[in-house]
């Protein structure tokens, strides 16, 4: 077993590592509340994941991976998620040592900041219930996608979730993968994590891709082509004829054109009508109003 290296400041761990963090520093720039819609989505999608206390879930972390130059996204999430679980353990992870050191004044008994990468910096016995990884994998090559997912899965409890994707600078528009940690014994067809070809699916065995989520707050209006710029890494290079993501976006564009009369009642109504039309074309879209009226289109896998 490799030796553990732990640094302390006033009795609290500053950061921990057992080996070199895997990954590259992000640009690190962010805006206040950039990821608010991501957190609000989780709170509506599965609040029970944040409140589970049985077994290892009792102390399991929410991990904010690659939080950037300052700790604002981690601290904002802490405030939101602790409304449903006041004792939720939260871990902000950054590969840059100086970023972690600058965050330490905000650490406490249940809020931690550590140096790390895709190989999460967890102590023996620690585990994870939820990972948010936004604007992280976009800087990598596509070949790095599956290895990163597999590495991140090592400490996530079965049934745990990762939301991983890309947003625009102010968080008004984003697209994210929802990946569910599965039991290693599960060999069902649902293990096909990547959706555009069997070749892409190879190498990823620990996650079931549950959904692809498109999010807008409508401040930019409603234009399906806007989502293309913020597609996750496993999709962004595959908006090509014959690829599933291309066909999906083209079908959505047709649905939007077919329901354009709904614009008379507002952009939200048009968004919802286009999603319902897309579902009628055979795509597994969650058409509950609680999602569509808030600007979330969930494409279930």
Secondary structure, DSSP 8 states (H G I E B T S, - for coil): ----EEEEETTEEEEEESS---S--------TTTTHHHHHHHHHH-THHHH--SGGGGG-EEEEE---SSSHHHHHHHHHHTTT-TT-EEEEEES-HHHHHHHGGG-BTTEEEEE--SS----TT--EEEEEEESSGGGS-TTHHHHHHHHHGGGEEEEEEEEEEEE-TTSSEEEEEEEEE--TT---GGG---SS-HHHHTT--SEEEEEEEEEE-STT---GGGGGGG--HHHHT--STTSHHHHHHHHHHHHHHHTGGGGGG-HHHHHHHHHHHHHHTT--B---HHHHTTTEEEEE-
